[in-house]
């Protein structure tokens, strides 16, 4: 990236968290690649996955919608893509975009080519890619405390892990070493910035680091890395977590990977000093910015988040320049 060109940004995640990141990033750059988790097994995505053996399309659809163009035509197609059928029949709950994506996968036989076609339909600037071209399953070891005793169990499936409750001791993917999407690996190698979060920590954010090819590409990329922390613990998955707990969990699945900027809302950090010390262990700095939506809900305001990314990217690049000058 030079002083006049927009940054090339790769964002990793899934669901509403990734969508918030993408909406914010599009205010900064048109050069965005979303790398999306493919472990969803609930709702419309789960039904299509079970029936056709395909990647779950829902999170991919949401990322495409978040990056859709702003013209009337693009807005119309975005609305169609997001529309869900309501009926008493088999189509109830299915999103039109999920059906369209699965149909294109069957016609074209290639996951990324089909997603590129949907992107063109929506006027997307950037690209949406799966983290792997094979459907994955999340499995977690959970510890619950009942009547003063610890109970250990293994929970299968993203939907069940997200609501399991207790403490997540370990999380893994099935198959255990899935192939990374080659286009996603290439995008990471060409990125100026790589962004993790916000989102469901153990089922949308961390799983990318469990794909060996992606983890290696993140570690080897010359890009700077940013983490956007959640605004609140997620009931059932990170219940009771502090901001530092979220960052520590990410660190534990990313050995050898530095994170240059950690973005957190002041309402979501209990101990800024502790968070700053933890961030510094991976060469990072904490950027405190008001990014919560005005209604106080645990969702990010896209414009405020865009400002935080703009500041974080500038500070990170300035620190790199100082390091290089020694």
C-alpha positions as CSV (number, residue, x, y, z in Angstrom):
1,X,0.0,0.0,0.0
2,X,1.3,3.5,-0.9
3,X,0.2,6.8,0.5
4,X,-2.4,7.4,-2.2
5,X,-3.9,3.9,-2.6
6,X,-6.7,2.5,-0.4
7,X,-5.6,-0.4,1.9
8,X,-6.2,-4.0,0.9
9,X,-8.2,-5.4,3.8
10,X,-9.1,-9.0,4.6
11,X,-11.8,-9.6,7.2
12,X,-12.3,-13.0,8.9
13,X,-15.5,-14.0,10.7
14,X,-19.1,-14.8,10.1
15,X,-22.7,-13.8,10.7
16,X,-23.7,-10.4,12.0
17,X,-20.3,-9.6,13.4
18,X,-18.5,-9.9,10.1
19,X,-21.3,-8.0,8.4
20,X,-20.8,-5.1,10.7
21,X,-17.1,-5.1,10.0
22,X,-17.7,-5.2,6.2
23,X,-20.2,-2.3,6.3
24,X,-17.6,-0.2,8.2
25,X,-14.7,-1.2,6.0
26,X,-16.4,-0.2,2.8
27,X,-16.3,3.4,4.1
28,X,-12.5,3.2,4.0
29,X,-11.7,1.0,1.0
30,X,-13.2,-0.8,-2.0
31,X,-10.5,-3.5,-1.7
32,X,-12.1,-5.8,0.8
33,X,-12.0,-9.6,0.9
34,X,-14.3,-11.4,3.4
35,X,-13.2,-14.9,4.5
36,X,-16.3,-16.5,5.9
37,X,-16.7,-19.5,8.3
38,X,-18.5,-22.5,6.9
39,X,-19.4,-24.5,10.0
40,X,-23.0,-23.3,10.4
41,X,-25.5,-26.2,10.9
42,X,-28.7,-24.4,12.0
43,X,-31.7,-22.8,10.3
44,X,-31.9,-22.5,6.5
45,X,-28.2,-23.1,6.1
46,X,-28.3,-26.3,8.2
47,X,-31.2,-27.7,6.2
48,X,-29.6,-27.0,2.9
49,X,-26.3,-28.4,4.1
50,X,-28.0,-31.6,5.3
51,X,-30.1,-32.1,2.1
52,X,-27.4,-31.3,-0.5
53,X,-24.1,-31.8,1.3
54,X,-23.0,-28.2,0.4
55,X,-21.3,-25.4,2.3
56,X,-23.7,-23.6,4.6
57,X,-24.6,-20.5,2.5
58,X,-26.1,-18.2,5.2
59,X,-23.0,-16.4,6.5
60,X,-21.7,-16.1,2.9
61,X,-25.0,-14.5,1.9
62,X,-24.8,-12.0,4.8
63,X,-21.3,-11.0,3.8
64,X,-22.4,-10.4,0.2
65,X,-25.3,-8.3,1.3
66,X,-23.1,-6.2,3.5
67,X,-20.8,-5.4,0.5
68,X,-23.6,-4.8,-2.0
69,X,-23.5,-1.6,-4.0
70,X,-25.6,1.4,-3.1
71,X,-27.6,2.0,-6.3
72,X,-31.3,1.2,-6.6
73,X,-30.7,-1.9,-8.6
74,X,-28.1,-3.2,-6.1
75,X,-30.4,-2.4,-3.2
76,X,-33.3,-4.3,-4.8
77,X,-31.2,-7.4,-5.3
78,X,-29.8,-7.1,-1.8
79,X,-33.4,-7.1,-0.5
80,X,-34.3,-10.1,-2.6
81,X,-31.1,-12.0,-1.4
82,X,-32.1,-11.4,2.2
83,X,-35.8,-12.1,1.8
84,X,-37.1,-15.1,3.8
85,X,-40.1,-17.1,2.8
86,X,-42.9,-17.4,5.4
87,X,-45.2,-20.3,4.8
88,X,-46.5,-23.5,6.2
89,X,-44.5,-25.5,3.7
90,X,-40.9,-26.7,3.1
91,X,-39.7,-23.3,2.0
92,X,-40.5,-21.6,5.4
93,X,-37.5,-19.9,6.8
94,X,-35.3,-20.2,3.7
95,X,-33.6,-17.1,2.5
96,X,-33.8,-16.5,-1.2
97,X,-30.1,-15.9,-1.3
98,X,-29.3,-19.2,0.3
99,X,-31.3,-21.0,-2.4
100,X,-29.6,-18.9,-5.2
101,X,-26.1,-19.6,-3.9
102,X,-26.8,-23.4,-3.7
103,X,-28.3,-23.4,-7.2
104,X,-25.2,-21.6,-8.6
105,X,-22.9,-24.1,-6.8
106,X,-24.8,-27.0,-8.4
107,X,-24.7,-25.3,-11.9
108,X,-21.1,-24.2,-11.8
109,X,-19.5,-26.8,-9.6
110,X,-17.1,-24.2,-8.0
111,X,-17.8,-22.4,-4.7
112,X,-15.8,-19.3,-5.4
113,X,-16.9,-18.8,-9.0
114,X,-20.5,-19.0,-7.9
115,X,-20.0,-16.5,-5.1
116,X,-18.3,-14.1,-7.6
117,X,-21.4,-14.3,-9.8
118,X,-23.7,-13.3,-6.9
119,X,-21.2,-10.5,-6.1
120,X,-21.5,-9.1,-9.6
121,X,-25.3,-9.3,-9.4
122,X,-25.2,-7.2,-6.2
123,X,-22.6,-4.7,-7.5
124,X,-20.2,-5.8,-4.7
125,X,-16.8,-4.1,-4.6
126,X,-14.5,-6.7,-3.1
127,X,-14.9,-10.4,-2.8
128,X,-16.5,-13.0,-0.5
129,X,-14.8,-16.3,0.0
130,X,-15.3,-19.4,2.2
131,X,-12.5,-20.3,4.6
132,X,-12.6,-23.8,3.2
133,X,-14.4,-25.4,0.2
134,X,-15.6,-28.3,2.3
135,X,-18.4,-28.0,5.0
136,X,-17.0,-28.1,8.5
137,X,-18.3,-29.0,11.9
138,X,-17.3,-27.3,15.2
139,X,-16.7,-29.5,18.2
140,X,-16.0,-28.2,21.7
141,X,-15.0,-29.5,25.1
142,X,-17.2,-27.8,27.7
143,X,-16.9,-27.7,31.5
144,X,-20.1,-26.9,33.5
145,X,-20.4,-26.4,37.2
146,X,-23.5,-27.9,38.7
147,X,-24.1,-28.1,42.5
148,X,-20.5,-27.3,43.1
149,X,-19.2,-30.1,40.9
150,X,-17.5,-29.8,37.5
151,X,-19.0,-31.8,34.6
152,X,-17.1,-32.2,31.4
153,X,-18.8,-32.9,28.0
154,X,-18.1,-32.7,24.3
155,X,-20.6,-30.7,22.2
156,X,-20.9,-31.2,18.5
157,X,-22.2,-28.6,16.0
158,X,-21.9,-24.8,15.8
159,X,-25.5,-24.3,16.9
160,X,-25.1,-26.4,20.0
161,X,-21.7,-25.0,20.9
162,X,-23.1,-21.4,20.7
163,X,-25.7,-22.2,23.4
164,X,-23.9,-24.8,25.5
165,X,-23.0,-22.6,28.4
166,X,-20.2,-23.4,30.7
167,X,-16.5,-22.9,30.0
168,X,-15.1,-23.7,26.6
169,X,-11.9,-25.7,27.3
170,X,-11.0,-26.5,23.7
171,X,-12.5,-26.1,20.3
172,X,-11.7,-27.9,17.0
173,X,-12.9,-28.6,13.5
174,X,-14.1,-31.8,11.9
175,X,-12.3,-32.7,9.7
176,X,-9.4,-31.7,11.9
177,X,-7.1,-30.3,9.2
178,X,-9.4,-29.0,6.5
179,X,-8.0,-27.5,3.3
180,X,-8.0,-23.7,3.1
181,X,-9.7,-22.0,0.2
182,X,-6.8,-21.2,-2.1
183,X,-8.2,-17.8,-3.1
184,X,-8.4,-16.9,0.6
185,X,-4.8,-17.9,1.2
186,X,-3.8,-15.7,-1.8
187,X,-5.8,-12.7,-0.4
188,X,-4.1,-12.9,3.0
189,X,-0.7,-12.9,1.3
190,X,-1.6,-9.7,-0.6
191,X,-3.3,-7.8,2.3
192,X,-2.3,-4.6,4.0
193,X,-4.5,-5.3,7.0
194,X,-6.2,-8.4,8.4
195,X,-9.2,-7.9,10.7
196,X,-10.6,-10.4,13.2
197,X,-13.9,-9.9,15.0
198,X,-16.3,-8.9,16.2
199,X,-18.6,-12.0,16.3
200,X,-19.2,-15.3,18.0
201,X,-15.8,-15.9,19.4
202,X,-15.5,-19.7,19.4
203,X,-17.8,-20.4,16.4
204,X,-17.1,-17.6,14.0
205,X,-13.8,-15.9,14.8
206,X,-11.4,-18.5,16.2
207,X,-12.3,-21.3,13.7
208,X,-10.3,-19.5,11.0
209,X,-7.2,-20.2,13.0
210,X,-8.0,-23.9,13.1
211,X,-7.6,-24.2,9.3
212,X,-3.9,-24.8,9.0
213,X,-3.5,-23.2,5.6
214,X,-5.3,-20.0,6.8
215,X,-3.4,-19.8,10.1
216,X,-0.1,-20.2,8.2
217,X,-1.1,-17.5,5.7
218,X,-2.1,-15.1,8.5
219,X,1.3,-15.7,10.2
220,X,3.3,-15.3,7.1
221,X,1.4,-12.3,5.6
222,X,3.2,-9.0,5.7
223,X,-0.1,-7.4,6.7
224,X,-0.8,-5.7,9.9
225,X,-3.5,-7.3,12.1
226,X,-6.4,-5.8,14.0
227,X,-8.8,-7.3,16.5
228,X,-12.3,-5.9,17.1
229,X,-13.5,-7.0,20.5
230,X,-17.2,-7.7,21.2
231,X,-19.3,-5.3,23.1
232,X,-20.6,-7.9,25.5
233,X,-20.1,-11.5,26.4
234,X,-22.2,-13.9,24.4
235,X,-24.7,-15.9,26.4
236,X,-23.9,-19.6,26.2
237,X,-20.5,-19.1,24.5
238,X,-18.4,-16.5,26.3
239,X,-20.6,-15.9,29.3
240,X,-18.7,-14.0,32.0
241,X,-15.8,-13.1,29.7
242,X,-14.0,-9.8,30.1
243,X,-12.4,-8.0,27.2
244,X,-9.0,-9.4,28.2
245,X,-10.5,-13.0,28.3
246,X,-11.6,-12.6,24.7
247,X,-8.2,-11.5,23.6
248,X,-6.5,-14.2,25.6
249,X,-8.7,-16.9,24.0
250,X,-7.7,-15.5,20.5
251,X,-4.0,-15.5,21.5
252,X,-4.2,-19.1,22.6
253,X,-5.3,-20.3,19.2
254,X,-2.8,-18.0,17.3
255,X,0.7,-18.9,18.5
256,X,3.3,-16.9,16.9
257,X,0.9,-14.3,15.4
258,X,1.1,-10.7,16.5
259,X,-2.0,-8.4,16.6
260,X,-1.1,-4.8,16.1
261,X,-4.3,-3.0,17.1
262,X,-7.1,-4.1,19.5
263,X,-10.2,-2.0,19.2
264,X,-12.6,-1.9,22.2
265,X,-15.5,0.3,23.2
266,X,-15.0,1.9,26.6
267,X,-18.2,0.3,27.9
268,X,-16.8,-3.1,27.2
269,X,-13.5,-3.0,29.0
270,X,-13.3,-3.5,32.7
271,X,-9.6,-3.2,33.2
272,X,-7.9,-1.2,30.5
273,X,-4.4,-1.6,32.0
274,X,-4.7,-5.4,32.0
275,X,-6.0,-5.4,28.5
276,X,-3.2,-3.2,27.4
277,X,-0.5,-5.4,29.0
278,X,-2.0,-8.4,27.3
279,X,-2.1,-6.7,23.9
280,X,1.5,-5.6,24.3
281,X,2.6,-9.3,24.7
282,X,1.8,-9.6,20.9
283,X,3.2,-6.3,19.9
284,X,-0.2,-4.6,19.9
285,X,-1.8,-1.4,21.3
286,X,-5.3,-0.9,22.5
287,X,-7.5,1.6,20.7
288,X,-10.5,2.7,22.9
289,X,-13.2,4.2,20.7
290,X,-17.0,4.6,21.1
291,X,-18.3,2.1,18.6
292,X,-21.5,0.9,20.2
293,X,-24.8,1.7,18.5
294,X,-26.6,4.7,19.9
295,X,-29.5,2.6,21.2
296,X,-27.1,0.9,23.6
297,X,-27.5,-2.6,22.2
298,X,-24.5,-4.9,21.9
299,X,-24.1,-4.0,18.2
300,X,-21.5,-1.8,16.5
301,X,-22.3,1.4,14.8
302,X,-20.9,1.1,11.3
303,X,-19.8,4.7,10.9
304,X,-18.2,4.8,14.4
305,X,-16.5,1.5,13.7
306,X,-15.2,2.9,10.3
307,X,-13.6,5.8,12.2
308,X,-12.0,3.4,14.6
309,X,-10.5,1.3,11.8
310,X,-9.3,4.5,10.1
311,X,-7.5,5.5,13.2
312,X,-6.2,2.0,13.9
313,X,-4.8,1.5,10.5
314,X,-3.1,4.9,10.5
315,X,-1.6,4.3,13.9
316,X,-0.4,0.8,13.0
317,X,1.2,2.0,9.8
318,X,2.9,4.9,11.6
319,X,4.3,2.5,14.2
320,X,5.6,0.2,11.5
321,X,7.4,3.1,9.8
322,X,9.0,4.0,13.1
323,X,10.1,0.4,13.7
324,X,11.6,0.2,10.2
325,X,13.5,3.4,10.7
326,X,14.8,1.9,14.0
